[in-house]
């Protein structure tokens, strides 16, 4: 399917005015014309609230925030309503730690400075034709960064819509979005057992509450967020246990003396919650998504029927 970059909106955030102008020219040569260009992250994030942004290019040295957190917020749908924005991060003054932070943000591609602005062209063309598959964990959404030699079957990788493609099917968009929502719920549910087991073991050994407060706060916050997301999930019957977990972790966090029955209840809650989340469901949801997804080699009639081209890319579900 042809790429028509003139339909794609871009947010470019580069603090160096000269280099920013050079990248703008490369984007225009590629056919992009709707480009929001800025030298600070605050203005970039304001532009990214538009659900129809296709491409975000940002630098690690931008003032007014952390570009890695910006990418994470995009992936978690906390910034704009489209977690599938193509994200390319440029690293100024690279280090092993800084590079790891960029990679772990969920970015599609990384460009280490210095490099010629013209190299952006090849990266965009590559991402338009071959976007990496995504994986979802309890705290990460984005391309899998595992070594190619490792078995990725257990990661449940799946293809996501590519907003650089001229026509993104609304049905495909919704299916992929539902996979992300469901995977986050399942991953959080499984991790609750892991963290609850860790906390109860330490408390049973006599470790003070303040030593496990960070984990208790994670359980409390995750339970609160999970309760909200379960309202529209197939797993909503377990909301009662999630609410109990939230209340119990709040009580334990504030307690001076820990009741042994509370420790036992927390342990059982973690086990019972995890038992309601079956990893097999993750594989099923991907199989179902791939079954319903319109492939590139479908007939023109099928493409016309199932895709919804328009001046905005990608289209988003009505709110």
N, C-alpha and C positions, 0 to 999 in steps of 0.2 A: 504494500500500500504506500502511496507516495506521501512524502512529508512536505507540508506547506507551512514553513516557519512563520509566514506572514500572519497566521492565525494565532500564534502562540505569544503569550505575554511573558516578559522577562523582568526579573528584578536583579539588578547588578549593584553590588555594594563593594567598592574598592576605594580605599582612602587616598591613594595616589592619583591625583587628577589627570596627569598625563597618561598613565597606564590605563586608567578608566576610559579615557577617550579612545585609546587604541583598541580596547576590547569592544567598545561600542561600535567602532567602525567594522570590526570583524563580524559582529552580530548583524549589522545592517547588510553586509556583503552576503551573508547567509540567507537573508530575506526577512529577518526580524525587523519589525518597525515599532511595535508597542513595547518600549523599553523604559523602565523606571530606573534611572541611574542616580546613585547617591554615594556620599563618602562616609556615612555613618550608619550604624546598625539600627538606631531608633527609627530613622526614616524608612529603612528597608523593611523592618517588621510591620510598619504601618501599611506599606504597599502589599505585603504578603497576606494581609487580612482578606484580600480579594481571593475568592475561592477558585478563580480561573487562571491563576498563575501556572505557567508550564515549567519555567526554568528559574532557579535561583543560583546566582554565582556570588559567593561572599568570601571575604578574606579574614584570616584569624586575627589580624591586627586592627580590626575595626573598633572605633571608640563606641561607647554607650552600650556595652554588653558583651556577650559571649556568643559567637556565631555557632559554636557547637550546640549550645542550648537552643538556639533558634532552630537548627535542623531537627533536634529532638522534638521540639514543640510542634513542628510541622508534621512529623511522623505520628505523633500522638494526637493529632487533630486539636491541639491547644492553640494553634496559630493558623487561622484560616480553616476551611472545611475540607481541604484536599490533602491527604497524607501522601499522595503519589507525585508531588512536585519533584521534578528532577533537580537534585542538589549537587552542586560542584563547589568544593571548598578549596581556596587557595591558601597555602601555608607560608607565612612570612617568618623568617628565622626558624627553620625547622629543627626540632629535636625529637628524640625517640618518644618522650612523654607527650609532646604536643601532637605528634603524628598519631599516636595511639588514641588520644582524645578525639581527634577529627574522625578517625575510622570508626570509633565506637558511637558516634553521634547518629549513624544511619545514613550517612552521605553516599551518593551514587559514585562519585569520583573525586579524586584528590589531585591537586596540581601544586607541586613544590616550587616556590620561587627561588631564583629568578628563571623566567621562561619568556619566550616571545609571545606576544598577544595572539599571533596567528595560530599558535598551537591549540588555542581554545576551539578553533574550527574543527580540528580532527576529533577532539573529545566529544563535542556536541554531536557530530555525525555518528560517532561510535555509539553513543547513548541512544540516539534516535533509532538506530537499526538493531541494537542488541543490548537491552537493558538487563542488568543482573536480576535474578530471581530474589524474592524477599523471604525473610524468616521472621517469625514473631516470638519473642520470649517475654518474660514478665517485665523486663525493663529495656527492651530493645526492639525496634522495628526498622528493618532495612535490609540491604543485601547481606547475604551470608559471607562472613570473613574467614570461614574455615579453610584449612589447607585442602587443595584439590584432591589429595590422595586419601582424605578421610571419607568415610561413608556418610553421605548427607541425607540418607533416607529418613533418619530419625529427626532431622531438622524440619521436615515438612515444608520444603521450599515450594513457592508458588509464584507464577508470573503475575505481575501487576500491570495495570493500565499505564501506557506511556503517553503523557500529555504532549510530547513533541510530535506525535503522529497526528495527522490532520483531523482524523475522525476517531473519537474514542467512544465506544459503545456505552450507553448509559447502563444497560443491563450488566455488562462486564465490570463497569465501575462499581455498581452496587454489590455484585457478587464478591469482588475483591475486598471491598470495605467491610462486608459482613464477615469474611474470613478473619480479617484483622481483629474485629471486635470480639468474635468468638474465641480466637486464639489467645487474646489477652486475658479473657476471663478464665480460660482453662489453665493457662500458665500461672496466673495469680493464684488460682485455687490450689494448684499443686505445690507452689512455693510456700503457701501458708502453712502446710504441714511441715515442710522443711524448717521454717523459722520457728514455728511453735514448738517443735521437738527440741530444737537447740535451746530455746528459752527455758522450757520446763526442766530440761536436764540440768541447766546451771542453777536454777532456783531450787531444785531438789537437793543440789549439792551444797546449798547454803550461800550461794553468791547473792550479793545485795541487788535490789531492784535497779539502782542507778547504773550498775554494770551491764544490764541488759535493756536499759531504757530505749536505746536506739532501735533495737529489734522490736520492742513492744510498740513503739511509735509507728514502725513500718507496718506491723500487723493491724494497728488501729486505723491508720490512714488507708491502707489497702482494703480493709473491710468496708470502710466508708465509701470508697470509690467503687468497689465491686458491687455493693448494694445498689448503687445508682445504675450501673451497667446491666445488672441482672434483670432490671425491669423489662427489658426488651429481648432477653435471652431465653433460649430453651431451658436454661438451668435455673430459672427464677424460683422453682419450688424450694431451693435451699437458702433463700434469703433469710429465713428465720434463724438459721445457724450462723449466717454471716453477721446478722445484727447482734446475736448473743456474743459472738467473738469480739465485736466492736465494743460492746458494753463491758465485757470481762477484762479486756486489755486496758481499758480506761480505769477500771477499779484497781487492778494490780499495779498500774503505774503510779497511783496515788497512795497505795497502802504502805503503812509502816511495817506491819507484820503480815507476812504472806500466809494465807490459809492453805493447808495442804490440799483441801478439796478444790480450791481454785486452780492449783497447779494441775491436778488430775483432770479437771474439767477442760482446761486449756489444751492439754495433751490430746484428749479424746476429740475435742472439736477439730483440731488440726487433722487428725486421722479421718474423721467422718466427712469433713469438707473435701479433702483430697479424693476420698473414695467416690465422690459424686462427679468427679471430673475424669473422664476416660480419655487417655491419649489417642485411642483409636478414632475418637470423634474428629481429631485434627486431620488425620489422613482422609477420613470420609469427606470432610468439608472441602478439602482440596480436590478430591476426585469429582465431587459434585460441581465445583466451580469450573474445572477443566471440561467437564461434560457440557456445561451450559455456555462456555465461552466461544464466541465466534472466532474461528481460525482465519489466518491471513488468506488462505487459498479458497475460502468460500466463494460461492458464485456472486456476481454483482447484485443479483436480486436479493440474496440473503443479507449482503452487506447493507443494501438500501433499507431493508426491513428492520434490521437489528441495530444499526448504527444511527446516530443522531448528529450529523455534522452541523456546524454553525460557526458564527464569528468568534465564539468564546471557546477556549480549550483548556482543560477538559470540561464537559458539562457536569453538573453536580445535581444530586437529588434535591427536590424542593424541600425547604425547611418548614 
